[in-house]
């Protein structure tokens, strides 16, 4: 486990850039909690809460969930004890207003973002990657029929549930998500770039090579 002096990290990049895999490596290496709005929404959808039902309408249509549905949820999560020594945000902020809200909520507790890791990749490669993705509807584990196959075809390694292709993992739905990302989320890089916090990483390298680049950035920030 790497010593952590209070790393508050944002991991951003287009859908299918490999943020989930890098998140797992970061939290294992730096021992900080992974704050994923995707995980929070999946839990709410599974439990059929009002928030989950509302979120599922947008997600199934390949659209970003509106700001008002997410900001309060994330603020509550960052206020918990396990986030006081650092955290990794994945899937939030997705818009500049969300980033501004995040900056404000952190300032209240004397905190700020330490680093923004921006994973970059070619759109066509991402489209090919996403249409090959399969997920476990039971535990949320993610696989790829080309690059990250399960041990048994179409069966989750973790819980042995049958894998599915998400409704928003078709080429058409994914293009909607990419367009939304370019329009709404990419400006976040400019927002934090003005603060000197953004470092770009080539997401099309091997998993180990990507993490090596990420580790160099975070170790420098962490001192």
N, C-alpha and C positions, 0 to 999 in steps of 0.2 A: 504493500500500500504506500502510495506517495504522500509525503507530508503536504498538508493543505493549510494555507494561511488565510483562508476565507475567499475561495474562488466563486464568484457569481457569474456564471457563464450563460450566454445565449448561443445556441447552435441553430443556424439558419441555412436554408438552401431549398431548391425546388423539390417538389415531391419526387420520391424514388431516388434521391441523390445518395442515400445510404446513411441518413441521420440516425436512424434507429440503431444500426450496428455500431456507429461511432459513439453514440450515447452510452451503450453498454460498456464499451472499453473505457470511456472517460470516468464513469461512476465507479467502476471497479478499481481503476488506477488511482483516482483521487479521493475516493470514499465520500462522495457527496450525493445527495438524493437527486433522482431524475424526476423532474416535474414535466410530465407530458400531458398536454391538453387532450391528445388523442386517447391516452389511457383513461383519463377522467371522463371523457365523453363516452367511451366504450362501456365503462362501468355503469354510467347513467342510462345508456341505451339498453343494456342488458337488464337493468332493474326496472326499465320502463317508467322512469321518473318523468315529470313534465319537461325538465330540461333535456333529458335524453331523447324524448320523442321529438322535441323541437329541433334538436341538433341533428337527428337522423334524417329529417326532411332535407336539410341542406347538404349533408354528407352524401346521401344517396343520389342527389342531383349533381354531385361533383362541385359543389359550391363551398366557399368558406363560411364558417359559422360567424354570425354577426358579433360585433364587439361587445354589445351589452350582455350577451349570453356567456361570455368568457371572462371578462375583467374581474368581476366579483369573485368568481370561483378561484381564479389564480391568486388573488390577493389573500383569500382565506388560507389557501395552501401554503403560501410563502410566510405566513404568520406562525406556522407550526414550529415546534422546537427543533426538529431535525434540519430545518433550513437556516438556522442561525449561524452555522459555520460554513455556509456556502451551498450552492445549488446549481443544477444544470437545467435550463429551460429549453424545451424542445416543442415547437409548435406554437409558441407564444414568445414575443408579440408577432402578430401577422399583419398588422397595419400600423401606420405612424401614430394614430391616436392611441392604439394599445401600447406602443412604445413609450409615448408620453405619459400614459397612465402608470406604466411600470416604473418609470423614472420617479414619478411623484410618490408612489406607494413605498418605494425603497428609501427615498429621502426621509420619509417620516421616521424610519428606524435607523437613520444614519448610515445607510448602505448605498452602494451603487454597483452598476455592472462592471466586472473586471475585464471581460473580453467577449467579443462577438466573433465566433468562428463562422465564416461564410463559405459553405461548400458550393462549388460551381461545376456545372456539367452541361454538355450539349443536349438540346431538347430531343433530338431524334434517338439518341442513345437512351435517354430516360424513358421515352415512349416504349421502346423495345423492352426495357427492363420492367416497366410496370405491367405490361400485358402478360408477362411471364410470372407475375407474382401470385402466390397463393397464401391464404391466411387461415388460421384456426379460429373459428367462430366461438370456441369455448374458452381458450386461454389467451388469444390475441397474438400468438407466435406467428412470425412471418417467414415465408420461404420463397424461393425462386426456382422454377423448373429448369433453368439454365445454369445459374451460378450458385445456388444454395438449396440443393435438393434435400428433401426429408429422407431419412434412412429407409423408410418404406414409402413407395409411391403414393402420393395423395393422403398420407396419414401423418398427423402431428407427432414429432419426436417426444414432446413433453407430456401430452395427455392422451395421445392415441385417438384423437377425434378426427373425423374426416375433414380435409381441407377444402376451402372454397375459393372462388375468384370473386372479389368484391365487385359490387355493381358499378363502382366508380373506377375500376381498373381496366375498363375498355379504352380503346384508343380515343374515341369521341369524348367520353367523360373526362379522360385524363387531359385532353387538350384544353377543356374548359378550366380545369384546375391549374394548368400551366399558365394560361392567359390571366387568370385571377392572381396567381403568384406574381407575375411580371408587373401587373397593374397596381396591386395593393401591398405586397410584401417586400418586393425588391427595394422600394424607397426607404425601408428600414436601414438598409446598408448605408444609405446616404446620411440618414439621421444619426447613426452611431459613428459613421466615418468622420463627421464633423467633430466628434469627441476623441478621435484617434484610437478607437477601440476595435476596429474591424480588421481581421486578417483573412485573406482568401486562401482556400485550400482546393486543389484539383481533386474533385470527387471521383474521377474516372480512373484513378490509380487503384492498385490492389488495396484491400482493407488494411493491411499492415503498413503500407506506404502512406496512406491517408492518415492513419493514427500517428505515425512517426512525425508527420508535419504538425498535426494537432498538438502532440506532446511538446514539441519544441516551443510552440507559441505559448502554451499554458505554463510551462516551466519558467519561461522568461517573465511572464506576468506574475507568477506565484513567488518569484524571488528565491 
